[in-house]
Amino acid sequence: MIKIKLLLFILIIFAVQCNANEFQNRINEHEFPDSVQVLPDTAITSDTVIAGSIEKTIDMSLDNCLRIALGNNPRISAAFQDILASDARLKQVWSNFFPSFSWQTSYTHLRQLQLSDALGENLEFNYFLAGQVTLQQMLYDFGVTQNQATIRRLDYESNKKNFESVVNDVIYQTKAAYYNVLYAYETKRVAQDTVDKYQMFYDQAKAFYKIGMNPKVDVTIAETNLSNAKLRYIEAENAVNLALAQLNNAMGVPYIEKYEVKDRLQYQPVNLTFEQAIDIAREARPELKLAELKVEGANQTVKLAKKSFYPSISFESQYQRGGKTWWSNYGYNIGGYLIFPTINTMLIKNEIKEAKYLYDKELANARNTQNSIYLEIQNAYLKLNQKRDQLPVAILQVKQAKESYELSFGRYRVGEASPTELKDSETTYENAQLTYYSALYEYNTAKAELEKSIGKNISGDCVELEK
């Protein structure tokens, strides 16, 4: 009888060893595929959606997300309409140099009260105007229209820079949301792996209990741990759905069909000094150019206010047809005019002061924008370096936690470790993996923030991290 029990015990140990080898958490050393430099287009390529079946399957990548965002985000469309509207306003100003036509026709019944009293009889007559054509042409206004057109042109350029700023921000929001989706998927994978482990522990605890090696409390503890792991998996699965919803909103397509994400979190080194980042921002950051355009626009407004005294030279001609009957007579006049505006010296003086104050304000705003962007780049650069330095530590923690877990599991399978010790080592290992993926997610997000702060994408080669 003792030999039979010993044989059963050896068979159980062999089975547990096989299960342990099968369910050990092997970290994929090729988890970080080569990345492709982001070159967003404004349309979705034809190979994004695979049609021809009952359900459409979309394999989504970061490139595809950016294409969809640039083509569907309403903020980009609104900013583009501002460009078109400012272009129309610029052409409205230049219309001052184009001729204007007017047409008038009327019928008038007159009775002159003063003449009737003076002549002693009632004077009533009808006046017919079949048509009066008027042609007006402004010849010269001493640079007023030119200043107005310059202001409108600067406004047009400002809207273009604002459009670039909106695109830059949408790209950042899409990248951050996409990396959050990848992080949510990694969290779900860790949760699934934890469920598989606790399922294995539960099966082992039941097997040990049946042969009398462990008490019933070990089975209860294993069952509780398995239930908690399943709850965390449900939370991780819901986090994936929420991350996908945020990504869809960032792309501007909240009702898009379900899709599969092809990528995984990856490490892409940034070989960029802080001075290089500042130099790139001076040329690529649209907010800096926008501040300069606003300063120049305020300066042109000052010049325009100083020209409130200036007259304008115009030409006008009229042709009339009418009289006692519709076609009884005709007339015309041709003339050139030097028109002086109505002058209120106090009003004009204070308008000039206001324009100067607004110019000084734009100068201060430009300096504030420059300082804010400098601080933004500095924060993003330091944050990126911090997250980069955290990655090796996080990888080391994963290795140490994995070794600790394997030792505890080896002790447990031979009956030397308690379920509590095994649970602690498994929890430490799970947390170490989540910490690593969190550090990798925060690194990618910090890289996206740096790209937004300098106004340009950073390209580079992906590096495989040994975990």
Secondary structure by P-SEA (a helix, b strand, c coil): caaaaaaaaaaaaaaaaaaaaaacccccccccccccccccccccccccccccccbbbbbccaaaaaaaaaaccaaaaaaaaaaaaaaaaaaaaacccbbbbbbbbbbbbbbbaaaaaaacbbbbbbbbbcbbbbbbbbccccaaaaaaaaaaaaaaaaaaaaaaaaaaaaaaaaaaaaaaaaaaaaaaaaaaaaaaaaaaaaaaaaaaaaaccccaaaaaaaaaaaaaaaaaaaaaaaaaaaaaaaaaaaaccccccbbbbcccbbbbbbcccaaaaaaaaacccaaaaaaaaaaaaaaaaaaaaaaccbbbbbbbbbbbbbccccccccccccccccccccccaaaaaaaaaaaaaaaaaaaaaaaaaaaaaaaaaaaaaaaaaaaaaaaaaaaaaaaaaaaaaaaaaaaaaaccccaaaaaaaaaaaaaaaaaaaaaaaaaaaaaaaaaaaacbbbbbbbbbbcc
